[in-house]
Amino acid sequence: MGGLATGGRVSHNMGETHARKQGGAPAVMAIEHPYLLFLGDAPDQLAAKTAQGIAHWRPEWCLGQYRLAGCNADLGLTEMTFTQAVEAGARTLVVGVASRGGVISHDWIDILEKALIMGLDLAA
C-alpha cells in the first residue's frame, strides 16, 4: 500500500518522487506540505509510526492530526477537521498509520474521499 492521489497522479514515497514524463525524461513530484496527519483508528502509538516519524523529523510541515473514534495514538498535534486544516493551509492528508493487512479499511474510504473533495491531496 502507499501512494499519493492528486490530479490522477500516484506517488509512492514521501518527499520527492521521480516519475517518468511522457518521452521518458525523469520528472520530480513533491508531496505538498503542510500536512494533516491521519491516524485513523490506530490501536496504539506503534501503529502510527509513520505519522510519528513525520511529526518528529518535519514538525514544521505538520499542522495537525485527524483521529477517528477509538484511536489510541496521539502525536500531541492539534486535532483538526478537514475544514479547519484547509483553512489553515494544509495541502496533503498523510495516512500515517499502518492499515490492518496492508489494505485501507472500508471504514476509512468515505473519510478519505471527503478529504479529496475538500481539496486535500492524499498520500499513503
C-alpha positions, 0 to 999 in steps of 0.5 A: 500500500502507499501512494499519493492521489492528486490530479490522477497522479500516484506517488509512492514515497514521501518527499520527492518522487521521480516519475517518468514524463511522457518521452521518458525524461525523469520528472520530480513530484513533491508531496505538498506540505503542510500536512494533516496527519491521519491516524485513523483508528490506530490501536496504539502509538506503534501503529502510527509510526509513520505519522510519528516519524513525520511529526518528529523529523518535519514538525514544521510541515505538520499542522495537525492530526485527524483521529477517528473514534477509538484511536489510541495514538496521539502525536500531541498535534492539534486535532483538526477537521478537514475544514479547519486544516484547509483553512489553515493551509494544509495541502496533503492528508498523510495516512500515517498509520499502518492499515490492518493487512496492508489494505485501507479499511472500508471504514476509512474510504468515505473519510478519505474521499471527503478529504479529496473533495475538500481539496486535500491531496492524499498520500499513503 
